[in-house]
Amino acid sequence: MRINYLYTFMAKIGIIGAGIAGLTAAWHLSEKNPDDEITIFESDRKGGVVHTETYENALLESGPGFAIAENPALHELCQNLGISEMLIPAKDKKIFYRNQSYQQKVPSDFLSFENNFLSFLGSGFNSFFALKKKVSLWGDTSLFDMLKTTFGQTYAETLGSVYSRFAFRNEVENIDFSSNFPQLKSSMKSQETLKNVVSDMKKTRPEYWKSLYSPEAIAGFKPDFYSFKGGLSLLIEKLGEALKAKDNVHFEFEKIQGIKAEANMHLNSKKKKFGSFDRILFAMPATDAATIWKSTDKPLSQKLADLKKHSVNVIYSAWKKKDIQTSGFAYYMPRKENLSVYGMEFIGNAFPEQSPDDMFIMRMILPGELSMLSDEDIVSLTETDLKKTFSLTDKPTWSKVYRQQNAYANRDKSYKKWKDDVNDLLKNHQNITMIGSDFHGPGLTNLLEQTKQLIADEF
Ligand SMILES: Cc1cc2nc3c(=O)[nH]c(=O)nc-3n(C[C@H](O)[C@H](O)[C@H](O)COP(=O)(O)OP(=O)(O)OC[C@H]3O[C@@H](n4cnc5c(N)ncnc54)[C@H](O)[C@@H]3O)c2cc1C
């Protein structure tokens, strides 16, 4: 943990970036220390990659499609903002995956294999015996190797691949286990067998929530996929309004280009100089932060720029309901199925109030930078996959492509070393903190939790 900055009174805090991380940091900070003066800098629009658009009477999300609530953070924030009734859980949440061209249901836990395909019978047995395995034998390893050793090759290649593509938009071989699952890893250090690790996690997680969230938030929380009436931008809009209404928070729509990080810290845009600040939070991608440090701390700037990122494309495809109707929330593709897309999310099934009644709307993720391909080329790649998967012959009524360059950090072994190196270099700047998805993991509710924890611990 970083050293606490000791304030005498009324600290001046700068937050660079009004994505979900920057906005929630400002919210928790202003609630905790109402005397602090908080300035949020944003070069573009509030929300960052969170952005909902209305297109052909449907609500499309160009960034995250939904929030996966794995903790009470989203529920608590919505309660505080008075928008709990606008939070909508997914109607249909069954997830399927493709295995040897067949559609199978993702097991609800790792012992329930609700299919009788021979290829998976082995994994079912392996999962059962895995509970008794000594976890101390697993050293630092990739997620793939860990799954393969424990549950077998088929499990790692299919369900492991599906999970990592869904949660991290990365291939399973690229996910470093210890840096991406730190709680699991530390539980494994203290427990003998996987069975004990599982019961330890079940016990410690609710205890941790009790220390971080209100009892009402914990009581109102239900793990699920969530969107909002009005899409995810509604959360940003309401958070923005709540912050604007506070006397101690204000926004500056300026692109920050440099920092003076001595005792009296200043930030500058092209035209203006801002400061002085007692503390500055960077709530932005590492590569953007690298530009700001370029002329004042070259080693830190270089290190921030070194983070390996990769791009994804979000493609919406709208069909007449009479041409295609399938149940479930999503159908994910392990890499060995050799399709271009990571999978299809049936957004119309999950959040039907967001699309016209007669349309079946899906959202697909296609990895890669793909700047050589036109939008039509990208759509045609997805159509080939759809034909293979659903034997469709017609074309969709419409399609829409959103390109997200450098969207996700590549969370392989080099990620852990990169983060350790950044933290070492930040020791030269006790009053600087980095938050956001490049530093705290990719999911929205995970970011909400990590940001809340950071403000509780360090401010
Ligand atoms: C395509 C895609 C799909 C995703 N799907 C999901 C999903 O389904 N579910 C889920 O939970 N998560 C998903 N995620 C992850 C999630 O959206 C992100 O982790 C999260 O939104 C990142 O928020 P952030 O605040 O860290 O960063 P950002 O949203 O990137 O915000 C950073 C902000 O900083 C601003 N900024 C940058 N440089 C400067 C500067 N110099 N001066 C001032 N301002 C600056 C930017 O304009 C931006 O507004 C997805 C992400 C992407 C890209």
Ligand as a Chemical Component Dictionary entry (heavy atoms), coordinates in Angstrom:
data_LIG
# 
_chem_comp.id                   LIG 
_chem_comp.type                 NON-POLYMER 
_chem_comp.pdbx_formal_charge   0 
_chem_comp.three_letter_code    LIG 
# 
loop_
_chem_comp_atom.comp_id 
_chem_comp_atom.atom_id 
_chem_comp_atom.alt_atom_id 
_chem_comp_atom.type_symbol 
_chem_comp_atom.charge 
_chem_comp_atom.model_Cartn_x 
_chem_comp_atom.model_Cartn_y 
_chem_comp_atom.model_Cartn_z 
_chem_comp_atom.pdbx_ordinal 
LIG C1  C1  C 0 -14.842 -2.706 -26.561 1  
LIG C2  C2  C 0 -14.882 -2.867 -25.084 2  
LIG C3  C3  C 0 -15.803 -3.724 -24.531 3  
LIG C4  C4  C 0 -15.868 -3.866 -23.157 4  
LIG N1  N1  N 0 -16.821 -4.690 -22.641 5  
LIG C5  C5  C 0 -17.011 -4.701 -21.295 6  
LIG C6  C6  C 0 -18.158 -5.332 -20.743 7  
LIG O1  O1  O 0 -19.007 -5.866 -21.472 8  
LIG N2  N2  N 0 -18.322 -5.313 -19.386 9  
LIG C7  C7  C 0 -17.411 -4.686 -18.550 10 
LIG O2  O2  O 0 -17.591 -4.698 -17.321 11 
LIG N3  N3  N 0 -16.327 -4.057 -19.051 12 
LIG C8  C8  C 0 -16.121 -4.040 -20.399 13 
LIG N4  N4  N 0 -15.064 -3.345 -20.924 14 
LIG C9  C9  C 0 -14.090 -2.745 -20.003 15 
LIG C10 C10 C 0 -14.545 -1.401 -19.443 16 
LIG O3  O3  O 0 -15.324 -0.734 -20.360 17 
LIG C11 C11 C 0 -13.337 -0.550 -19.137 18 
LIG O4  O4  O 0 -12.474 -1.288 -18.293 19 
LIG C12 C12 C 0 -13.679 0.750  -18.431 20 
LIG O5  O5  O 0 -14.773 1.402  -19.014 21 
LIG C13 C13 C 0 -12.450 1.652  -18.453 22 
LIG O6  O6  O 0 -12.719 2.818  -17.725 23 
LIG P1  P1  P 0 -11.563 3.812  -17.321 24 
LIG O7  O7  O 0 -12.200 4.912  -16.561 25 
LIG O8  O8  O 0 -10.437 3.074  -16.695 26 
LIG O9  O9  O 0 -10.931 4.357  -18.705 27 
LIG P2  P2  P 0 -11.548 5.152  -19.934 28 
LIG O10 O10 O 0 -12.974 4.812  -20.135 29 
LIG O11 O11 O 0 -10.597 4.919  -21.051 30 
LIG O12 O12 O 0 -11.486 6.684  -19.477 31 
LIG C14 C14 C 0 -10.313 7.455  -19.544 32 
LIG C15 C15 C 0 -10.700 8.901  -19.797 33 
LIG O13 O13 O 0 -9.516  9.708  -19.769 34 
LIG C16 C16 C 0 -9.623  10.709 -20.766 35 
LIG N5  N5  N 0 -8.278  11.177 -21.083 36 
LIG C17 C17 C 0 -7.267  10.482 -21.672 37 
LIG N6  N6  N 0 -6.187  11.271 -21.815 38 
LIG C18 C18 C 0 -6.520  12.492 -21.300 39 
LIG C19 C19 C 0 -5.802  13.703 -21.156 40 
LIG N7  N7  N 0 -4.541  13.855 -21.567 41 
LIG N8  N8  N 0 -6.432  14.783 -20.574 42 
LIG C20 C20 C 0 -7.723  14.668 -20.129 43 
LIG N9  N9  N 0 -8.445  13.519 -20.264 44 
LIG C21 C21 C 0 -7.848  12.437 -20.826 45 
LIG C22 C22 C 0 -10.293 9.978  -21.923 46 
LIG O14 O14 O 0 -10.886 10.884 -22.840 47 
LIG C23 C23 C 0 -11.324 9.122  -21.185 48 
LIG O15 O15 O 0 -12.555 9.780  -21.048 49 
LIG C24 C24 C 0 -14.974 -3.159 -22.311 50 
LIG C25 C25 C 0 -14.024 -2.286 -22.877 51 
LIG C26 C26 C 0 -13.993 -2.126 -24.249 52 
LIG C27 C27 C 0 -13.004 -1.156 -24.833 53 
# 
loop_
_chem_comp_bond.comp_id 
_chem_comp_bond.atom_id_1 
_chem_comp_bond.atom_id_2 
_chem_comp_bond.value_order 
_chem_comp_bond.pdbx_ordinal 
LIG C1  C2  SING 1  
LIG C2  C3  SING 2  
LIG C2  C26 DOUB 3  
LIG C3  C4  DOUB 4  
LIG C4  N1  SING 5  
LIG C4  C24 SING 6  
LIG N1  C5  DOUB 7  
LIG C5  C6  SING 8  
LIG C5  C8  SING 9  
LIG C6  O1  DOUB 10 
LIG C6  N2  SING 11 
LIG N2  C7  SING 12 
LIG C7  O2  DOUB 13 
LIG C7  N3  SING 14 
LIG N3  C8  DOUB 15 
LIG C8  N4  SING 16 
LIG N4  C9  SING 17 
LIG N4  C24 SING 18 
LIG C9  C10 SING 19 
LIG C10 O3  SING 20 
LIG C10 C11 SING 21 
LIG C11 O4  SING 22 
LIG C11 C12 SING 23 
LIG C12 O5  SING 24 
LIG C12 C13 SING 25 
LIG C13 O6  SING 26 
LIG O6  P1  SING 27 
LIG P1  O7  DOUB 28 
LIG P1  O8  SING 29 
LIG P1  O9  SING 30 
LIG O9  P2  SING 31 
LIG P2  O10 DOUB 32 
LIG P2  O11 SING 33 
LIG P2  O12 SING 34 
LIG O12 C14 SING 35 
LIG C14 C15 SING 36 
LIG C15 O13 SING 37 
LIG C15 C23 SING 38 
LIG O13 C16 SING 39 
LIG C16 N5  SING 40 
LIG C16 C22 SING 41 
LIG N5  C17 SING 42 
LIG N5  C21 SING 43 
LIG C17 N6  DOUB 44 
LIG N6  C18 SING 45 
LIG C18 C19 SING 46 
LIG C18 C21 DOUB 47 
LIG C19 N7  SING 48 
LIG C19 N8  DOUB 49 
LIG N8  C20 SING 50 
LIG C20 N9  DOUB 51 
LIG N9  C21 SING 52 
LIG C22 O14 SING 53 
LIG C22 C23 SING 54 
LIG C23 O15 SING 55 
LIG C24 C25 DOUB 56 
LIG C25 C26 SING 57 
LIG C26 C27 SING 58 
# 
